[in-house]
Amino acid sequence: METPRPVVSRRPFCCTLKCFVKFLRLVVTVTSMIFFIVGQAPEPYIVITGFEVTVIFCFLVLYTCGLDKIMRSFFWPLLVSDELQP
């Protein structure tokens, strides 16, 4: 006789601490980019920070939509090295 598995309710990504930390990272990076622009920093600093903002935003959208669980063709630890993947 099989024992029923308990139902695990998972919170959506936008309601987790991980999302808050990623969003905070995005805010800090955008703020630093604004400071670079206002302070007339060398152009490579602004471009690299812009790339960082784009990558962070894309990962936030990817996690919020749940595409990280659907797309199995990527090797996630290479793309997101600061997280533990299940």
trRosetta pair geometry for C-beta under 8 A, 3 or more apart (Angstrom, degrees):
i j d omega theta_ij theta_ji phi_ij phi_ji
11 15 4.6 -105 167 83 119 117
11 16 5.8 146 92 -66 119 86
12 15 5.3 80 64 11 78 103
12 16 7.8 -142 99 -21 42 92
12 64 8.0 42 165 -150 102 63
13 16 5.8 -56 -154 16 41 117
13 18 7.3 -66 -157 80 81 108
13 19 5.3 125 154 -67 74 123
13 63 4.9 -176 -175 148 160 93
13 64 5.4 -139 78 -102 125 44
13 66 7.1 -175 -14 -73 125 69
14 19 5.3 172 -126 -174 29 168
14 64 5.7 50 -60 -127 97 98
15 19 7.1 59 28 36 17 142
16 19 4.9 105 61 3 79 98
16 20 7.3 -137 103 -3 48 87
17 20 5.4 -52 -152 35 40 115
17 21 6.3 39 152 -19 70 103
18 21 5.8 -54 -149 36 31 110
18 22 6.4 28 154 -16 64 107
18 63 8.0 -119 120 176 116 153
18 83 7.8 64 -148 -122 125 124
19 22 5.7 -56 -146 40 32 109
19 23 6.1 31 156 -18 67 108
19 60 7.5 95 -145 -140 80 89
19 63 7.1 -169 -96 115 89 131
19 64 7.4 87 -124 -83 124 86
20 23 5.8 -57 -145 39 28 110
20 24 6.2 31 154 -21 64 107
21 24 5.6 -53 -146 36 30 113
21 25 6.5 35 152 -21 63 103
22 25 5.5 -50 -151 33 34 115
22 26 6.6 37 149 -20 63 101
22 56 6.9 175 -176 -167 87 95
22 59 7.0 -121 -161 106 135 110
22 60 5.7 167 134 -91 125 93
22 63 7.4 84 53 43 173 153
23 26 5.5 -49 -151 33 36 114
23 27 6.5 38 150 -20 65 102
23 60 6.8 93 -81 -121 71 136
24 27 5.6 -50 -148 35 34 113
24 28 6.4 34 153 -18 65 104
25 28 5.8 -54 -147 37 31 110
25 29 6.3 29 155 -17 65 108
25 56 6.1 -146 111 -141 106 140
26 29 5.8 -58 -147 39 30 109
26 30 6.2 28 156 -17 66 107
26 53 6.9 89 -151 -139 77 70
26 56 4.7 178 -92 131 86 132
26 57 6.4 101 -131 -72 129 69
26 60 6.5 -13 -53 -42 146 145
27 30 5.9 -54 -145 38 29 108
27 31 6.2 32 154 -20 63 108
28 31 5.6 -55 -148 37 30 114
28 32 6.4 29 154 -18 64 104
29 32 5.8 -52 -147 36 32 109
29 33 6.5 34 152 -20 63 104
29 49 6.4 177 -176 -165 85 87
29 52 5.3 -134 -158 117 137 115
29 53 5.2 180 124 -81 119 76
29 56 6.1 139 35 9 156 156
30 33 5.6 -53 -150 35 34 113
30 34 6.5 36 151 -20 65 102
30 53 5.7 90 -80 -117 74 125
31 34 5.7 -51 -150 33 33 112
31 35 6.5 32 152 -16 65 104
32 35 5.5 -52 -148 38 36 112
32 36 6.3 41 151 -23 66 102
32 49 5.9 -138 104 -139 101 138
33 36 5.5 -49 -148 33 34 114
33 37 6.5 32 153 -18 65 103
33 46 6.5 92 -152 -143 81 66
33 49 4.2 176 -89 130 90 128
33 50 6.2 108 -132 -68 137 62
33 53 6.1 -29 -30 -42 152 135
34 37 5.8 -54 -149 36 32 109
34 38 6.2 25 155 -13 67 109
35 38 5.8 -55 -139 43 31 107
35 39 5.7 18 164 -7 67 116
35 41 7.9 52 119 -23 70 126
36 39 6.1 -64 -136 49 22 101
36 41 4.1 -62 -157 28 79 135
36 45 5.1 -154 -145 121 135 112
36 46 4.9 179 126 -85 128 76
36 49 5.9 156 11 19 155 156
37 40 7.6 21 175 -74 30 38
37 41 7.6 -51 -54 26 23 92
37 46 6.0 89 -75 -119 74 124
41 45 4.4 -61 134 69 128 142
41 46 6.2 152 76 -46 103 89
42 45 5.4 97 69 1 76 103
42 46 7.8 -154 101 -2 42 89
43 46 5.6 -59 -152 38 42 110
43 47 6.1 38 155 -20 75 107
44 47 5.6 -56 -141 39 34 110
44 48 6.0 31 162 -17 69 108
45 48 6.1 -57 -144 39 25 106
45 49 6.3 21 158 -14 62 111
46 49 5.9 -60 -147 40 28 109
46 50 6.2 32 152 -22 64 108
47 50 5.5 -54 -149 35 31 114
47 51 6.6 33 152 -19 64 101
48 51 5.6 -49 -151 33 34 113
48 52 6.5 38 149 -21 64 103
49 52 5.4 -49 -149 34 36 116
49 53 6.5 41 150 -21 65 101
50 53 5.6 -49 -148 33 34 112
50 54 6.5 35 153 -19 64 104
51 54 5.6 -55 -150 36 33 113
51 55 6.3 30 155 -17 67 106
52 55 5.9 -55 -147 37 30 109
52 56 6.3 27 157 -16 65 108
53 56 6.0 -57 -145 39 28 108
53 57 6.1 27 157 -18 64 110
54 57 5.9 -58 -146 38 27 110
54 58 6.3 26 157 -19 64 108
55 58 5.8 -55 -147 35 30 110
55 59 6.5 26 156 -15 64 106
56 59 5.9 -58 -150 39 30 108
56 60 6.4 34 152 -21 65 105
57 60 5.6 -53 -149 34 33 114
57 61 6.5 31 154 -16 65 104
58 61 5.8 -54 -149 37 32 109
58 62 6.2 36 151 -22 65 108
59 62 5.3 -52 -142 37 34 116
59 63 6.2 29 160 -14 67 105
59 80 6.8 122 -134 -88 138 117
60 63 6.1 -57 -145 40 27 104
60 64 6.0 26 158 -19 64 111
61 64 5.8 -57 -141 39 28 110
61 65 6.2 17 163 -9 65 111
62 65 6.4 -65 -147 43 22 101
62 67 4.8 -87 -158 60 72 114
62 68 5.7 86 145 -49 101 88
63 66 7.5 35 -177 -75 33 30
63 67 7.8 -83 -64 43 21 76
63 68 5.7 6 -98 -10 62 129
66 69 5.4 -35 178 31 82 112
66 70 6.7 77 126 -17 81 104
67 70 5.3 -61 -146 43 48 110
67 71 5.4 27 163 -7 84 112
68 71 6.6 -52 -122 47 25 96
68 76 6.8 68 -157 -107 103 138
71 74 5.9 29 135 10 110 105
74 78 7.9 -132 172 56 86 103
74 79 6.2 -1 167 -14 127 140
75 78 4.9 51 97 9 101 115
75 79 7.4 145 87 -9 57 92
76 79 5.6 -67 -148 43 44 105
76 80 5.7 -20 175 32 84 102
76 85 4.9 123 93 -93 129 153
77 80 7.0 -75 -122 66 25 66
77 81 6.5 64 178 -104 63 57
77 85 5.8 -114 -63 8 82 129
78 81 7.3 0 -151 -69 19 89
80 83 4.9 -11 140 31 115 112
80 85 7.4 116 75 -61 112 108
